[in-house]
Amino acid sequence: MSNIKPEDFFKNIISHSKEYGFIFQSSEIYDGLSAVYDYGQMGVELKKNIRDYWWKSMVQMHENIVGIDTAIFMHPTTWKASGHIDAFNDPLIDNKDSKKRYRADVLIEEHVSKIEDKINKEIEKAAGRFENFDRTLFRSTNGRVKEYQEKIDIINARFKTALNNNDLEEIKKIIIDLEIVCPISGSRNWTDVRQFNLMFSTSIGSVSEEANTIYLRPETAQGIFVNYLNVQKTGRMKIPFGIAQTGKAFRNEIVARQFIFRMREFEQMEMQFFIKPGTEMEWYEHWKKIRLSWHLSLGLGKEKYRFHDHLKLAHYANAACDIEFEFPFGYKELEGIHSRTDFDLKQHEQFSGKKLQYFDPELNQSYVPFVIETSVGLDRLFLSILSSAFKIEKLEGDETRTVMSLPAALAPYKAAIFPLLKKDGLPELSESIMNSLKFDFNLAYDEKDTIGKRYRRHDAIGTPFCITVDHQSIEDKTVTIRDRDTMKQSRIKIDELKSFLDQHVGIQNLLKNL
């Protein structure tokens, strides 16, 4: 419903996720563990389907991309070589009054976002007054919008310089000068900014005295880089080629918040694409287009996505951008596309003493490949789909329904089968239909409550179709099938159900949009 405030809408999503078995607070019976979540029976199916779609589109649909699954534990020198031990830090700042801790860069970025919101409001107001409204012209001619944009440009330029110089005093001064207050206390009583390393450490070894310190991986990419030569040789891969991986990563976030958007334990879906040096900008633009197209294939709305170039490049990159998504709490990073140069492979060459080069038969020479990375957070992607699908619709009179308009190919259940009554042979026929389809589709069987309540229950978990078996079904071997989004019903022959579901809920319906 359009009159719900964004913050209330987001709270509704969180409570709905728990009520219908999508996401639970981890260790809830012990009052939970901050920023750690468990996926329930509905959530694990939706998450698996998202992961499968990414894998099929990234690996199966590309002949020159293969997948691997590397260990969470890696030799500690891996993280020295990658720069994580020395440089994997976030700028931390505390408010002395509220005792709350914040990422200094996020405070500044959120302040800039508020100014951008003012620009968008000015544009939307003007667009509502004029036909054939030219947004670009309005931006360049409207005095107030130009003033806002100049503020953003000044802040960004100053912030970029401070980040590049690792000038923590200047970062604090920007926060003071912008009069940024603590959201809890409302005060500007800030500590100095300091760096905070995000890696979790643990010990390995059979006896604690002999244990060595190792780290839980903060990203899955390094597992790909250290296996680059293994995959290239055993797979007889020719450049350009990619290696894909999905898996858990761990970061001791300063501030983990906004539900599953920022967690300490999360899952990444990454692909490292190995290319000839000098071709990286061409491939960088290529993968930007490919990845945006993939997100658009989900049908969540083109207007919800935008590219955002990084103000500060990571130590390994010569170009980087994010695909941002409009979450209920604003535009935030969903996927990163980075030109990582040859930094990682050269670092691992240096620290391991092993050559990680590729012999190019066309050039008759060896070189260390450059790399283009695409990295998307599976949990964030889950949240983007969940928040876009969640709707409270007004029906006749005062009645409403809660519906999850999930992409049909990703829905936890593809269909639910209902016997109209628990007698007269209807349950038996329903079960036989279930048994004939369950090898191809994940189905639900539900015979409790009225048909109307069963419909509402499956609307709320996003089941695309409900199939009702009634007395006519026994007579003519047809069933009623109801569409989740339109609520329209029609009769269909039982022996046509498989082809119908293939056509409407198969993952090929998403793949053909690429």
C-alpha positions as CSV (number, residue, x, y, z in Angstrom):
1,M,0.0,0.0,0.0
2,S,1.5,3.3,-1.1
3,N,0.6,5.2,2.1
4,I,3.0,3.1,4.3
5,K,6.1,5.0,5.4
6,P,9.4,3.4,4.2
7,E,10.5,2.6,7.7
8,D,7.2,1.0,8.6
9,F,7.2,-0.9,5.3
10,F,10.6,-2.3,6.1
11,K,9.4,-3.4,9.6
12,N,6.5,-5.2,7.9
13,I,9.0,-7.1,5.7
14,I,11.0,-8.2,8.7
15,S,8.0,-9.4,10.7
16,H,6.5,-11.1,7.6
17,S,9.9,-12.9,7.0
18,K,9.7,-14.4,10.5
19,E,6.0,-15.2,10.5
20,Y,6.1,-17.1,7.2
21,G,9.4,-18.9,7.7
22,F,11.7,-16.9,5.5
23,I,14.3,-15.6,8.0
24,F,14.8,-16.0,11.8
25,Q,17.1,-14.3,14.2
26,S,20.0,-16.6,14.9
27,S,19.9,-18.2,18.4
28,E,16.6,-16.4,19.1
29,I,15.8,-18.5,22.2
30,Y,19.0,-17.1,23.7
31,D,17.9,-13.5,22.8
32,G,19.7,-13.8,19.4
33,L,23.1,-12.9,18.1
34,S,23.5,-9.4,16.6
35,A,23.6,-9.3,12.8
36,V,23.5,-13.1,12.3
37,Y,20.4,-14.7,10.8
38,D,19.0,-18.1,9.9
39,Y,17.1,-18.9,6.8
40,G,13.8,-20.8,7.5
41,Q,12.0,-23.3,5.3
42,M,10.7,-20.7,2.8
43,G,13.9,-18.7,2.9
44,V,16.2,-21.5,2.2
45,E,14.2,-22.5,-0.9
46,L,14.1,-18.9,-2.2
47,K,17.9,-18.5,-1.5
48,K,18.7,-21.8,-3.3
49,N,16.6,-20.8,-6.3
50,I,18.4,-17.4,-6.6
51,R,21.8,-19.1,-6.3
52,D,20.8,-21.7,-8.9
53,Y,19.7,-18.9,-11.3
54,W,23.0,-17.1,-10.9
55,W,25.0,-20.3,-11.4
56,K,23.1,-21.3,-14.5
57,S,23.3,-17.9,-16.1
58,M,27.0,-17.4,-15.2
59,V,28.4,-21.0,-15.7
60,Q,26.0,-23.0,-17.9
61,M,25.3,-20.1,-20.3
62,H,29.0,-19.3,-20.8
63,E,31.2,-21.9,-22.4
64,N,34.4,-20.2,-21.1
65,I,33.3,-19.9,-17.4
66,V,33.7,-22.8,-14.9
67,G,32.9,-23.1,-11.3
68,I,34.8,-24.2,-8.2
69,D,34.2,-24.5,-4.4
70,T,37.1,-23.5,-2.2
71,A,37.6,-23.9,1.5
72,I,36.7,-21.2,4.1
73,F,40.1,-21.7,5.8
74,M,43.1,-20.7,3.8
75,H,46.9,-20.4,4.5
76,P,47.3,-17.1,6.5
77,T,49.9,-15.9,4.0
78,T,47.1,-15.7,1.5
79,W,45.7,-12.7,3.4
80,K,49.1,-11.0,3.7
81,A,49.6,-11.3,0.0
82,S,46.1,-10.0,-0.8
83,G,46.5,-6.9,1.4
84,H,43.7,-7.8,3.8
85,I,45.9,-8.0,6.9
86,D,47.3,-4.5,6.3
87,A,44.6,-2.7,4.5
88,F,41.2,-4.4,5.1
89,N,39.9,-1.6,7.4
90,D,36.9,0.6,7.8
91,P,37.1,4.1,9.4
92,L,35.4,3.9,12.8
93,I,33.9,6.7,14.9
94,D,32.0,6.7,18.2
95,N,29.5,9.1,19.6
96,K,30.5,9.9,23.2
97,D,26.9,10.6,24.3
98,S,25.1,7.6,22.9
99,K,28.1,5.2,23.1
100,K,27.1,4.1,19.6
101,R,29.7,3.1,17.0
102,Y,29.5,4.1,13.3
103,R,31.4,3.9,10.1
104,A,32.6,7.4,9.4
105,D,32.4,6.9,5.6
106,V,28.8,5.7,5.8
107,L,27.8,8.8,7.9
108,I,29.1,11.1,5.1
109,E,27.6,9.0,2.3
110,E,24.2,9.1,4.0
111,H,24.4,12.8,4.4
112,V,25.1,13.1,0.6
113,S,22.2,10.8,-0.1
114,K,19.9,13.2,1.8
115,I,21.0,16.0,-0.4
116,E,20.4,13.8,-3.5
117,D,16.9,13.1,-2.2
118,K,16.2,16.9,-2.1
119,I,17.3,17.1,-5.8
120,N,15.0,14.2,-6.7
121,K,12.1,15.8,-4.9
122,E,12.6,19.1,-6.7
123,I,12.7,17.2,-10.0
124,E,9.6,15.2,-9.2
125,K,7.7,18.3,-8.2
126,A,8.5,20.1,-11.4
127,A,7.8,16.9,-13.5
128,G,4.3,16.9,-12.0
129,R,3.6,20.4,-13.2
130,F,4.8,20.2,-16.8
131,E,4.1,17.9,-19.7
132,N,7.1,16.8,-21.8
133,F,9.3,17.5,-18.8
134,D,13.1,17.5,-19.6
135,R,14.9,16.3,-16.5
136,T,18.4,17.0,-17.9
137,L,17.5,20.6,-18.8
138,F,15.9,21.2,-15.4
139,R,19.0,20.0,-13.6
140,S,21.2,22.4,-15.6
141,T,18.9,25.4,-15.3
142,N,17.2,25.2,-11.9
143,G,19.1,27.3,-9.3
144,R,18.2,25.3,-6.2
145,V,19.1,22.0,-7.9
146,K,22.4,23.4,-9.1
147,E,23.2,24.6,-5.6
148,Y,22.4,21.2,-4.1
149,Q,24.6,19.5,-6.8
150,E,27.5,21.9,-6.1
151,K,27.3,20.9,-2.4
152,I,27.5,17.2,-3.3
153,D,30.5,17.8,-5.7
154,I,32.4,19.7,-3.0
155,I,31.7,17.1,-0.3
156,N,32.7,14.2,-2.7
157,A,35.9,15.9,-3.8
158,R,37.0,16.6,-0.3
159,F,35.9,13.1,0.9
160,K,37.7,11.4,-2.0
161,T,41.0,13.2,-1.2
162,A,40.7,12.3,2.5
163,L,40.1,8.6,1.6
164,N,42.9,8.4,-0.9
165,N,45.4,10.0,1.6
166,N,44.0,7.9,4.5
167,D,43.6,11.2,6.3
168,L,41.4,10.3,9.3
169,E,41.6,13.8,10.8
170,E,40.1,15.2,7.7
171,I,37.3,12.6,7.6
172,K,36.4,13.7,11.1
173,K,36.5,17.4,10.1
174,I,34.2,16.7,7.2
175,I,31.7,15.1,9.7
176,I,32.0,18.1,12.0
177,D,31.7,20.7,9.2
178,L,28.6,19.0,7.7
179,E,27.1,19.1,11.3
180,I,26.3,15.4,11.1
181,V,24.6,14.2,14.3
182,C,24.3,10.8,15.9
183,P,20.9,9.4,15.0
184,I,20.5,8.1,18.6
185,S,21.6,11.0,20.8
186,G,21.3,13.9,18.3
187,S,24.7,15.2,19.4
188,R,27.9,16.0,17.5
189,N,30.2,14.8,20.3
190,W,32.4,12.5,18.2
191,T,35.6,10.6,19.0
192,D,38.6,10.7,16.6
193,V,38.3,8.4,13.6
194,R,40.4,5.2,13.7
195,Q,40.9,2.2,11.5
196,F,39.2,-1.1,12.3
197,N,40.3,-4.4,10.7
198,L,37.3,-6.5,9.6
199,M,38.7,-10.0,9.6
200,F,37.8,-12.7,12.1
201,S,40.7,-14.7,13.4
202,T,40.8,-18.2,14.9
203,S,43.3,-20.9,15.7
204,I,44.2,-24.1,13.9
205,G,46.1,-27.0,15.4
206,S,45.5,-30.1,17.6
207,V,47.1,-28.5,20.7
208,S,46.3,-24.9,21.6
209,E,50.0,-24.1,22.4
210,E,51.0,-25.1,18.9
211,A,48.0,-23.5,17.2
212,N,48.6,-21.0,14.4
213,T,46.4,-17.9,13.8
214,I,44.3,-18.2,10.7
215,Y,41.4,-16.1,9.4
216,L,37.8,-16.8,8.3
217,R,37.8,-15.6,4.7
218,P,36.4,-12.1,4.3
219,E,35.8,-12.8,0.5
220,T,35.6,-15.8,-1.8
221,A,37.8,-14.2,-4.5
222,Q,41.2,-15.3,-3.1
223,G,40.2,-19.0,-3.2
224,I,39.8,-18.5,-7.0
225,F,43.1,-16.7,-7.4
226,V,45.2,-19.3,-5.6
227,N,43.5,-22.0,-7.8
228,Y,43.8,-20.0,-11.0
229,L,46.6,-22.2,-12.4
230,N,45.0,-25.5,-11.3
231,V,41.8,-24.6,-13.1
232,Q,43.5,-23.2,-16.2
233,K,45.7,-26.3,-16.7
234,T,43.3,-29.0,-15.8
235,G,40.5,-27.4,-17.8
236,R,42.8,-26.4,-20.7
237,M,41.2,-22.9,-20.4
238,K,42.1,-20.3,-22.9
239,I,42.0,-16.6,-22.2
240,P,39.6,-15.0,-21.8
241,F,38.0,-17.3,-19.3
242,G,36.2,-17.1,-15.9
243,I,36.1,-18.9,-12.6
244,A,32.9,-18.7,-10.6
245,Q,32.2,-19.5,-7.0
246,T,29.5,-19.1,-4.4
247,G,30.1,-19.4,-0.6
248,K,30.2,-18.0,2.8
249,A,32.4,-15.0,3.8
250,F,32.8,-13.4,7.2
251,R,33.4,-9.7,8.2
252,N,33.5,-8.2,11.7
253,E,31.4,-5.2,10.6
254,I,31.6,-2.1,12.8
255,V,27.9,-1.5,12.3
256,A,25.8,-4.4,11.1
257,R,22.3,-3.3,10.5
258,Q,19.3,-3.1,8.2
259,F,18.3,-6.7,8.6
260,I,20.2,-9.0,6.3
261,F,21.7,-6.2,4.2
262,R,24.8,-6.0,6.3
263,M,25.7,-9.2,8.3
264,R,28.8,-10.7,9.8
265,E,28.3,-14.0,8.1
266,F,27.0,-13.8,4.5
267,E,27.2,-15.5,1.2
268,Q,28.8,-14.1,-2.0
269,M,28.4,-15.1,-5.6
270,E,31.6,-14.1,-7.4
271,M,33.2,-14.5,-10.8
272,Q,36.8,-13.6,-11.7
273,F,37.3,-13.2,-15.5
274,F,40.9,-13.6,-16.6
275,I,41.9,-11.5,-19.6
276,K,44.8,-10.1,-21.7
277,P,46.5,-7.0,-20.2
278,G,45.4,-3.9,-22.0
279,T,41.9,-5.2,-22.7
280,E,40.6,-4.6,-19.2
281,M,38.5,-1.4,-19.9
282,E,36.7,-3.1,-22.8
283,W,35.8,-6.2,-20.6
284,Y,35.0,-3.9,-17.6
285,E,32.3,-2.2,-19.7
286,H,31.1,-5.6,-21.1
287,W,30.5,-7.1,-17.7
288,K,28.8,-3.9,-16.4
289,K,26.2,-4.4,-19.2
290,I,25.9,-8.1,-18.7
291,R,25.4,-7.9,-15.0
292,L,22.8,-5.1,-15.1
293,S,20.9,-7.1,-17.8
294,W,20.9,-10.1,-15.4
295,H,19.4,-8.0,-12.6
296,L,16.8,-6.5,-15.0
297,S,15.8,-10.1,-16.0
298,L,14.3,-10.5,-12.5
299,G,11.6,-8.0,-13.4
300,L,11.9,-5.9,-10.3
301,G,11.8,-2.6,-12.3
302,K,14.5,-0.8,-14.3
303,E,14.1,2.3,-12.3
304,K,15.3,0.6,-9.1
305,Y,18.9,0.2,-10.4
306,R,21.7,2.6,-11.0
307,F,25.5,2.6,-11.4
308,H,27.7,4.3,-8.8
309,D,31.4,4.8,-9.5
310,H,33.7,4.4,-6.5
311,L,35.1,7.6,-5.0
312,K,38.1,5.7,-3.7
313,L,39.5,2.8,-5.6
314,A,40.6,-0.3,-3.6
315,H,44.4,-1.0,-3.6
316,Y,43.9,-3.7,-6.3
317,A,41.7,-1.8,-8.8
318,N,42.0,0.6,-11.7
319,A,38.2,0.9,-12.2
320,A,35.3,0.0,-9.9
321,C,31.6,0.6,-9.7
322,D,28.6,-0.7,-7.9
323,I,25.2,-1.6,-9.2
324,E,23.0,0.0,-6.6
325,F,19.4,-1.1,-5.8
326,E,16.6,1.0,-4.3
327,F,16.0,-0.8,-1.0
328,P,13.2,0.5,1.3
329,F,16.0,2.4,3.1
330,G,17.4,4.0,-0.1
331,Y,19.9,3.2,-2.8
332,K,22.6,0.8,-1.6
333,E,25.2,-1.4,-3.1
334,L,24.0,-4.7,-4.6
335,E,26.8,-5.9,-6.8
336,G,30.4,-4.7,-7.4
337,I,32.2,-4.8,-10.8
338,H,35.9,-4.2,-10.5
339,S,38.9,-4.2,-12.7
340,R,41.4,-5.8,-10.4
341,T,44.4,-5.5,-12.8
342,D,47.1,-8.2,-12.2
343,F,47.4,-7.2,-8.6
344,D,46.2,-10.5,-6.9
345,L,48.1,-12.9,-9.1
346,K,51.3,-11.0,-8.9
347,Q,51.0,-10.7,-5.1
348,H,50.5,-14.5,-4.8
349,E,53.4,-15.0,-7.2
350,Q,55.6,-12.9,-4.9
351,F,54.5,-14.4,-1.6
352,S,54.4,-18.1,-2.8
353,G,57.4,-18.1,-5.1
354,K,55.3,-19.9,-7.7
355,K,54.7,-18.6,-11.3
356,L,51.1,-17.8,-12.0
357,Q,51.4,-16.9,-15.7
358,Y,49.5,-17.8,-18.8
359,F,51.3,-18.8,-22.1
360,D,49.4,-17.1,-24.9
361,P,50.0,-19.1,-28.1
362,E,48.7,-16.2,-30.3
363,L,51.4,-13.8,-28.9
364,N,53.9,-16.6,-28.2
365,Q,54.6,-15.1,-24.8
366,S,53.7,-15.5,-21.1
367,Y,52.1,-12.9,-18.9
368,V,50.1,-12.5,-15.7
369,P,46.5,-12.1,-16.7
370,F,44.4,-9.1,-15.7
371,V,41.1,-9.8,-13.9
372,I,37.6,-8.4,-14.1
373,E,35.5,-9.2,-11.0
374,T,31.8,-9.4,-10.6
375,S,30.7,-9.9,-7.0
376,V,27.1,-9.9,-5.7
377,G,25.9,-10.5,-2.2
378,L,23.4,-13.3,-2.2
379,D,21.7,-12.1,1.0
380,R,21.4,-8.6,-0.4
381,L,20.0,-10.0,-3.6
382,F,17.5,-12.0,-1.5
383,L,16.5,-8.8,0.3
384,S,16.1,-6.9,-2.9
385,I,13.7,-9.5,-4.3
386,L,11.9,-9.9,-1.0
387,S,11.3,-6.2,-0.6
388,S,10.2,-5.7,-4.2
389,A,7.8,-8.7,-4.0
390,F,6.1,-7.7,-0.7
391,K,2.7,-6.0,-1.2
392,I,-0.3,-5.3,0.8
393,E,-3.2,-5.0,-1.7
394,K,-6.6,-3.4,-1.1
395,L,-9.5,-5.6,-2.2
396,E,-13.2,-4.9,-2.1
397,G,-14.5,-3.1,0.9
398,D,-12.0,-3.0,3.8
399,E,-10.4,-6.3,2.9
400,T,-6.7,-6.5,2.1
401,R,-4.4,-9.3,1.2
402,T,-0.6,-9.7,1.7
403,V,1.1,-11.1,-1.3
404,M,4.7,-11.9,-2.2
405,S,4.9,-11.3,-6.0
406,L,8.1,-13.3,-6.3
407,P,9.4,-14.1,-9.8
408,A,7.7,-17.4,-10.4
409,A,10.9,-19.3,-11.2
410,L,12.4,-18.3,-7.9
411,A,9.4,-18.9,-5.6
412,P,9.9,-21.5,-2.8
413,Y,6.9,-23.5,-4.0
414,K,6.0,-23.5,-7.6
415,A,2.4,-24.6,-6.9
416,A,0.2,-25.7,-4.0
417,I,-2.3,-28.6,-4.4
418,F,-5.6,-28.4,-2.5
419,P,-8.3,-31.1,-2.2
420,L,-11.6,-29.1,-1.9
421,L,-12.7,-31.5,0.9
422,K,-11.0,-34.2,3.0
423,K,-13.3,-36.9,1.6
424,D,-14.9,-38.4,-1.5
425,G,-11.6,-39.5,-3.0
426,L,-10.4,-35.9,-3.4
427,P,-7.3,-36.3,-1.1
428,E,-6.3,-39.4,-3.0
429,L,-6.5,-37.8,-6.4
430,S,-4.6,-34.7,-5.0
431,E,-1.8,-36.9,-3.7
432,S,-1.5,-38.7,-7.1
433,I,-1.2,-35.4,-8.9
434,M,1.4,-34.3,-6.3
435,N,3.4,-37.5,-6.8
436,S,3.4,-37.1,-10.6
437,L,4.8,-33.6,-10.4
438,K,7.0,-33.5,-7.4
439,F,10.1,-34.9,-9.2
440,D,10.1,-31.8,-11.5
441,F,8.7,-29.1,-9.1
442,N,8.8,-28.2,-5.5
443,L,5.1,-28.4,-4.4
444,A,3.0,-27.8,-1.3
445,Y,0.1,-29.9,-0.2
446,D,-2.5,-28.2,1.9
447,E,-5.9,-29.5,3.1
448,K,-6.4,-27.4,6.2
449,D,-9.0,-24.5,6.5
450,T,-11.2,-23.1,3.8
451,I,-10.0,-22.6,0.2
452,G,-10.0,-18.9,0.8
453,K,-7.7,-19.1,3.8
454,R,-5.4,-21.5,1.9
455,Y,-5.2,-19.1,-1.0
456,R,-4.2,-16.2,1.4
457,R,-1.6,-18.4,3.1
458,H,0.1,-19.2,-0.2
459,D,-0.2,-15.6,-1.5
460,A,1.8,-14.6,1.6
461,I,4.7,-17.0,0.8
462,G,4.6,-16.2,-2.9
463,T,3.3,-19.5,-4.4
464,P,2.6,-18.6,-8.1
465,F,-0.3,-21.1,-8.6
466,C,-2.8,-22.9,-6.5
467,I,-4.4,-26.1,-7.9
468,T,-7.8,-27.2,-6.5
469,V,-9.1,-30.7,-6.9
470,D,-12.9,-30.9,-6.6
471,H,-15.7,-33.3,-7.5
472,Q,-15.5,-32.3,-11.2
473,S,-11.9,-33.4,-11.2
474,I,-12.9,-37.0,-10.6
475,E,-15.5,-36.8,-13.4
476,D,-13.5,-35.1,-16.2
477,K,-9.8,-35.1,-15.0
478,T,-9.6,-31.3,-14.8
479,V,-8.6,-29.1,-11.9
480,T,-9.0,-25.4,-11.1
481,I,-5.8,-23.4,-11.3
482,R,-5.5,-20.0,-9.7
483,D,-3.0,-17.3,-10.6
484,R,-1.4,-15.6,-7.5
485,D,-1.0,-12.1,-9.0
486,T,-4.3,-11.8,-10.9
487,M,-6.3,-14.2,-8.7
488,K,-8.0,-15.4,-11.9
489,Q,-9.1,-19.0,-12.0
490,S,-9.4,-21.4,-15.0
491,R,-9.9,-25.2,-15.6
492,I,-7.0,-27.2,-16.9
493,K,-6.6,-30.9,-17.7
494,I,-4.6,-32.8,-15.1
495,D,-2.3,-34.3,-17.8
496,E,-1.5,-30.7,-19.0
497,L,-0.3,-29.5,-15.6
498,K,3.4,-30.4,-16.1
499,S,3.7,-28.5,-19.4
500,F,1.7,-25.6,-17.9
501,L,4.1,-25.3,-15.0
502,D,7.2,-25.8,-17.2
503,Q,6.0,-22.9,-19.3
504,H,5.2,-20.5,-16.4
505,V,7.6,-21.3,-13.5
506,G,10.6,-22.8,-15.2
507,I,13.9,-21.0,-14.8
508,Q,14.2,-20.8,-18.6
509,N,11.6,-18.0,-18.3
510,L,14.3,-15.9,-16.6
511,L,17.2,-17.1,-18.8
512,K,15.4,-16.2,-22.0
513,N,15.3,-12.5,-20.8
514,L,19.1,-12.3,-20.8
